[in-house]
Amino acid sequence: MSHYDVIVIGGGIAGVSIGFELSKDRTVCLLEMESTLAFHTTGRSAATFLETYGGPEIRALTTGSRSFLENPPEFFEAALLSPRPLLQFAKQGRGSVIEQLHADVLPLVPDAELLDPAQVAELFPVVAPDYVERGMYEPGAMEIDVAGLHQGYVRGLRANKGEIVKSARVVGLTRGPEHWVVETADGERRTANDVVDAAGAWGDVVAELAGAKPSGLMPLRRTIFMVNSPQGAGTKDLPIFGDIDQSFYVKPEGAQFLCSPADETLCPPSDAKSDELEIARAIDEINAATTLDVRSVTTSWAGLRSFVPDRNFVVGPDPEVPGFHWFIGQGGYGIQTAPATAQAGAALVRGEAFPADLVARGLDPDRLAPHRPGMSVAADH
């Protein structure tokens, strides 16, 4: 049996990023159950870099990832970020919600700006009259080259002599006196000192194989669809436009808009499909909020965003299963936070201190710890 310092389970952005970080000073094997990497959520993401998105821990990980994304290592062959400002809005009667969010994000995102309805209309001219009470503009928001980021991590992992094995579904995880024995569906067995569970929506499935207590992970379906812009490419430079209450968002994509109902429907780990009812609901919302007059959809797809009930990541060693490390629950934030989260996760696998930069940004490592107090209690959201 081949032996490694670390076996990472999962080939999405979580697995390849922590695998790369660990491969700098460890022998690493990454196991992916599909025949291609990033087949599920990572490969279907319309990822953007939004520093005002998520709770305090997420914002710390996002802002802590900016420098890496702006100046990536040599394995990343192209620029990973391109400008795409974010304009969030509050409907009539909901202005106080966006005002509170603005106050919350200012310490880490000082250029976030509160807007009145006229200013919102100036930035997003297709907004419907009298629909918006308040807006918040994030000029530093970016689009992320998801494939470029993922492939850069893959190249870096391989350059560091890490192995990547596809079509390798893990069916057994047994802890021996000295190491783990990891068995895959093809009958192969490999051993490792440490195992990292970066299996996305399948995170609790993997954990149960290892004898670890489940995290309560909830895979939630998110639908995406494309519509033509009535102005063609004339709208291509508009900001992302999203409801603070998460009823929808639209993102310009050339002569089209990428749209989402921002749905979160509990779904078993699977090859997720788009929800036609949610698409219809979102079209109604978009047509009420804008003058886009959406009448048809050109294409649609879906992915799974997996959270534990308190909506924070699960990163770190299991307190009851030696050598088993959690790296799951990144939900819709995993790509924009990948650099900082991978560095933090790798430090914990090594038994090192949590990165000081993230602590300085207000991130408490205990808020990410597996089986932390309150982890199973749903946060207000």
N, C-alpha and C positions, 0 to 999 in steps of 0.2 A: 504494500500500500504506500502511495506517495504521502509524504508528511510535509506540513506547512506550519508556519507560525500562526497564521490566521486563515480561516475559510470564511468568505463573505457570501451570503446567500441573497441573490437578487441582482439583476443587471440593469435596473433603472438608474436614475440620477443618484439616488441614495447609495446604491451599492458601488457604482464605479467611482464616486467621489471619495467615499471613505476607504475604498480599496486602494485608490491612488495615494492617499495620504499615508496609509499604513505601509504601502510598498516602499516607501522611502527608507525604511530600516527594518522591514520584516519580509519574510517570504509569504506571499499571498496567492490564494486561489479563489477566484470568483465563480460561483455556480449559478447559472441562469436556466430556468425550466423551459423557456421557449427556445425556438430555433434562431431567433433574432433577439438582440438586446433592445431594451426600451420599447417592447411591443405594446405594453399597456399604457399606463398614465403618462409616463415621460414622453413617449412618442406621439401623444395626442394633445399635448399642452400648447396653449396659446400664451406662453409665459411672458410676463412683463416684470420689470423690476420696480416695485412700488414700496417706497420706504414708509408710507403711511398705512400700509395694509397689515391687518392682524393686530394682536395684542402686544403688550410691552416686550415679551420675550421674542416674539417673531420680529418685531421692529429692530431689536438689538442684533439679531442674527442677520437681518437684511442689510442694515447699515454697515455691519461688520464684514459683509461680503463685497461691498462696492469696490474696494481697492483691488481685490483679486480679479473681479470681472472687468474692471477698467484696464488693468495691466496684467493679463494672465501669463503663466509660464510659457516656455518655448513650445510645448506640445499643442498649444491652442493656435491654430493656423490663421485665424481671422479675428477681426474685432467681434466681441461678443455682445456689445451694447450699441443700440442706436436710439436717438431721441424719440420719445413718444409720451408727452405729458399726460397726466391723469386729471380729469375734471370730475369730481364727485358732486352729486347734487342731493338736496333734500326737497321733497315735495312740500306743498303748502301745509303748514302746521307742524313740520318736522325740522324747522330750522335750528332749534336748540340742540338737536342730536349732532348735527355737523359742527356746531360751535363748540360743543364739548370735545368732539374728536379733534378739532383743531388745537384746542388747549392741550390735549393729551400728547399730540405728536410733536409739538413745537420743540421740546428739548433735543430730539434727535433729528428732526426735519425742519430746521429754522426757516427754510424758504417756502413752506406751505402757506398759502394765502387764502383768507376768507373772501368770498365774493358776494355781491348782491346780484339780483336777477339780471340787470342790464349787463353786468360784467360777464355773467355766464353766457348770455346771448351773443356777446361780442366774440367770445372764444369758441362757441359752438352754435353757429348761426341757424342750424336746423332744429333748435329746441323750440317746442311749442310755446306760444305766448301764455304768460300767467301760470305756467306749470310749476316753476321752481321758486322756492322761497329763499334758499341759501345755497351757495356752492363753496367748494374748497378745491383749489388748484395746486397741483404738485408739479412744478416745472421740471424737476430733475428726474421724473419717471422715465423709464427706458423700456424698449423692447429687447428681449433676450434671444440670441440665436441658440435655441435649445439644442439642435443637432450639433452645432459647433461646440457647445459646452460639453455635451455628453461625449462626443468623439474625442475631444481634447483629453478628458479624463481617461478614456480607453487607451489612447496613445501613450499617455503618461504612465499608466499602470503597466502596460506591456514593455515600455522602455525601461522600467524598473524591474524587469524580469518577472512581473506578476503573470499568472496564468488565468485565462478566461475560458470556461467550458460551457458551451451552450447545449440545449436539449438535455439538461442535467437536473431533472426534478428531484429534490431531496425527499426521500421516503423514510429515512431513519437517522436519528441523532442519539448516539449513546455515549455517555460520559464514562470513560475508564479511569483507572487509578492515576494515569499520567496524562491522558489527552482524550479528545473527542474522536469518535469514529463516525464519519458522515457517509451514509449510503445513498446512492442515487438510483433512479428507477431502472437504469441500464445494468444494475448489478455491481457497478464500480464502488469501491470503498476508498476513502481518503481519511487521513488523520490530521488533527490540528490541535495546538494548545488552546486556541480561542476560536469561537464561532461568533460572527456578527450577523444578526437577523436584520437584513435590509430588504425584506421580501414584499414591501408595499402592502397591498390589500391582503396578501397571504401571510402577514406578519404573525398573527396569532396561530395560524395553522402550523407554521414552522416552530413557534415557541412550544406548542403542545407536544410536538415530536421530541423536543428536548426535555420535556418534563417541567417546563416553566409554567407558572400561573398566567393565564391569558390577561392581556392588557385591557380588554373591552373595546378593541379596535372596531370602528364602524366604517366600512367602505361605503361611500356616498357617491351616487352617480351625478355627474355634471354633464349637461348637454351643451353642444356647440352647434351653431348653424350659420350658414353664409347667405347673405342677401345682396342683390345688386343695389348700388347707390343710384338714386335718381339723377344725380349730377355727375355720374361717372367718376373719373379720377379727380374731379374738382373737390372732392371731400377727403382726399388721401392724406392730407396733412393736419386734419383735425385731431384733437386729443381723444383719448379714451373717455367715454362718457358713461358713468355708472351711478346707479341709485344707491344712496347710503344705506337704504333698507334692504339691499340685495334682491330686488325684484328682477333686475336685468342689468346687463352692460352691453355696450357696442364699441367696437374697435375698428377704425378704418384699416382696410387692407386693399390698397390700390383702388380699383373701381368698384369695390365691394365693401361691405361691413361684416366683420366677424361678430356674431351676436350670441348671447347666452341668457337663458332664463335664471342663471345662478341657482339652479336647482340642487338640492341635496337630498336625494332619495336613497334610503338604505337599500343596499344591494349586496348579495353574496359576492365573494371574489370571483370574477368572471371577465369575459370579453364583453364589456358593457356596450349597450346600444342606446341610441338617442331616444328621447321620450317625446312622441308627437304631441301629446297633450300639453307638455311644458313648452314646447315650441309655439303652439297656438296661443298659450297664455302670454308668453313673452312678446309675441307679435302685437297682441292687443296693448300691452304696456308700452312698447316702443312707439306704436302709432299714436298713443295718447300723449306721450312725452315729447315727441319730435314731429317733424313734417316729412319724414322719410316715406310714409305711405307704403309700408311693406305689404306686398300681396303674395309673394311666393318665395320659396327657399330653393337655393341652387344645390346645396349639399348639407349634410349634417353628420355628426359623430358624437361619441361620448367617451368619457374616461371616469375612473374612480378616484375620488379624493378621500383618503382614509385618515380619520381622526380618532383619538380617544375622547371620552366625554368632556374633559376640561379644555380641549382644543389645543393643548400644547404638545410639542414633540415628546417622544419617548427615546431618550438617549442615555446609555450608560450600562454598567454591569448589572445583571440580575442579582438581587440581594440574597437569593436562596439557591441559585444554580451557578456554581463556580465556572468561569470561563465562557459563559453565555452572555452576549452583549446585545442590547436592544438598539435599533436605529430605524425606528418606524414612526408613523403618525404625522408625517409632514404635510398632509392634507394638500391644500392648494398653494403652499408656500415653499415646497421642497426645492424647486429650481432656483428661485431668487435667493434662497438662503444656503444653497449647497456648499459654497466655499467655507463659510464660517462653521456651519454645522458639521461638515466633515472633519475640519481641524479639531473641533471640540470632541467629537466622537472618537477620533483617533487618539487624542490625548488620554481619554478615559480608558480606552483599551490598553494603552501602555502603562496605566497607573500613574499618569502625570497629573499635574494641576490643571484645572480648567483654564482656558486662555484668558490672560489678564485683560486683554482688550475688550472681550465680551462682558466680563465682570464690570469693567469701567463704564460700559454702556447700560448697566443696570440689570444684567441678566444673572439671575440666581440659578446656579446649576441644579439645586434641589427642585426647581420648578419643571425640570426635564427628566428627573430621575424615575426609573421604573417603579411602579407600585407606590408612588408617592402619596402622602395623605391628600385626600380630596380628588385624586386622579379619576375616580369612577363617578364623581359628582359632576353633572353637566354644568358648565359655566353659563352665565347669562350671555346671550349672543343674539 
